[in-house]
Amino acid sequence: MPAADLQESVPVLFDFVARCGVVSKPKLGSSKNEPEHWSGVFIVDRNESQWITKDRDGIAPPAGPMNLGQILRLAGYKLSRPPGLEFFDKLIDPVAAAIVAQEITEKQAYQEVAEATLGQLESTNFDATLRRVCVDWILSDIKDRVFILTYHANSLKKYGVAL
C-alpha cells in the first residue's frame, strides 16, 4: 500500500486479504503440500507479523491454492459457473469428499470425472480444445478442494480429534 496509514485501515474493509507467493516446482511426488499444477499460492498466515492477511470465514489454509472460487464456495458463497458448465459443482463436491475420505483414489477419481465431464460437454458446441480446458479446470478445482478439506481435517489432529 502506498501510504503507511492505509496498510492497516484498508484491509478491515475486506473479508479476505491474502499475500500472493510463488511456488517452486517440487519434483513429482516429493510434496503433497504443493500440487504440481500450482504456480502460486495465497498466503493467509495468521502468525505472520510482517504482512496483514485475513480470512474472515476461516477457510483458506496458511498457504494454499490461488483458487478463490473454491475458497468462497467452501465458505458458503453461491458462485455461478459459465453457461454449460453448471454441472461442475455437482461433480466436484462428492468427488472431493470421497477422495478425502479415501473412498476412491485420486487417479481413479480424476479419470472418472474427466470421462463424465467430456460426456456432459458432448452436447455443447465446444471444440475439442475447449473441452480439454474444461476438464483441466474441473480437475484443478477438485485438487484444490481436496487440499483445503485435507488441511482442515488435519488441523484438528493436534487436538486428538479425527472428523
Backbone hydrogen bonds, N-H to C=O, Kabsch-Sander energy under -0.5 kcal/mol:
donor,donor_aa,acceptor,acceptor_aa,energy
6,L,3,A,-1.1
7,Q,3,A,-0.9
7,Q,4,A,-0.7
9,S,5,D,-0.9
10,V,6,L,-2.1
13,L,10,V,-2.1
14,F,11,P,-1.6
17,V,54,K,-2.7
19,R,43,I,-2.5
21,G,41,V,-2.7
23,V,39,S,-1.5
24,S,22,V,-0.5
30,S,27,K,-2.8
38,W,35,P,-2.0
41,V,21,G,-2.3
42,F,64,G,-2.4
43,I,19,R,-3.7
44,V,42,F,-0.6
44,V,61,P,-0.5
44,V,62,P,-1.8
46,R,44,V,-0.8
48,E,45,D,-1.5
49,S,47,N,-0.6
53,T,51,W,-0.7
54,K,17,V,-2.6
56,R,15,D,-3.0
58,G,55,D,-1.4
64,G,42,F,-2.3
66,M,40,G,-0.6
67,N,65,P,-1.7
68,L,66,M,-0.5
71,I,67,N,-1.9
72,L,68,L,-2.8
73,R,69,G,-2.5
74,L,70,Q,-2.3
75,A,71,I,-1.2
76,G,73,R,-1.4
77,Y,72,L,-2.4
79,L,77,Y,-0.7
85,L,82,P,-2.3
88,F,85,L,-1.8
89,D,86,E,-0.5
90,K,87,F,-0.6
91,L,87,F,-1.0
91,L,88,F,-1.3
92,I,88,F,-2.8
93,D,89,D,-1.8
95,V,91,L,-1.7
96,A,92,I,-2.7
97,A,93,D,-2.0
98,A,94,P,-2.3
99,I,95,V,-2.2
100,V,96,A,-2.5
101,A,97,A,-2.3
102,Q,99,I,-1.3
103,E,98,A,-2.8
104,I,98,A,-0.9
109,A,105,T,-2.6
110,Y,106,E,-3.0
111,Q,107,K,-2.0
112,E,108,Q,-2.4
113,V,109,A,-2.7
114,A,110,Y,-2.6
115,E,111,Q,-2.2
116,A,112,E,-2.5
117,T,113,V,-2.9
118,L,114,A,-2.4
119,G,115,E,-2.2
120,Q,116,A,-2.3
121,L,117,T,-2.2
122,E,118,L,-0.8
122,E,119,G,-0.7
123,S,120,Q,-0.6
124,T,121,L,-1.6
131,R,127,D,-2.1
132,R,128,A,-2.0
133,V,129,T,-2.0
134,C,130,L,-2.2
135,V,131,R,-2.1
136,D,132,R,-2.5
137,W,133,V,-2.4
138,I,134,C,-2.4
139,L,135,V,-2.4
140,S,136,D,-2.4
141,D,137,W,-2.3
142,I,138,I,-2.2
143,K,139,L,-2.6
144,D,140,S,-2.6
145,R,141,D,-2.5
146,V,142,I,-2.8
147,F,143,K,-2.0
148,I,144,D,-2.3
149,L,145,R,-2.8
150,T,146,V,-2.8
151,Y,147,F,-2.3
152,H,148,I,-2.2
153,A,149,L,-2.3
154,N,150,T,-2.8
155,S,151,Y,-1.8
156,L,152,H,-0.6
156,L,153,A,-0.7
157,K,154,N,-1.1
159,Y,156,L,-1.7
160,G,157,K,-2.0
161,V,156,L,-1.9
163,L,161,V,-0.5
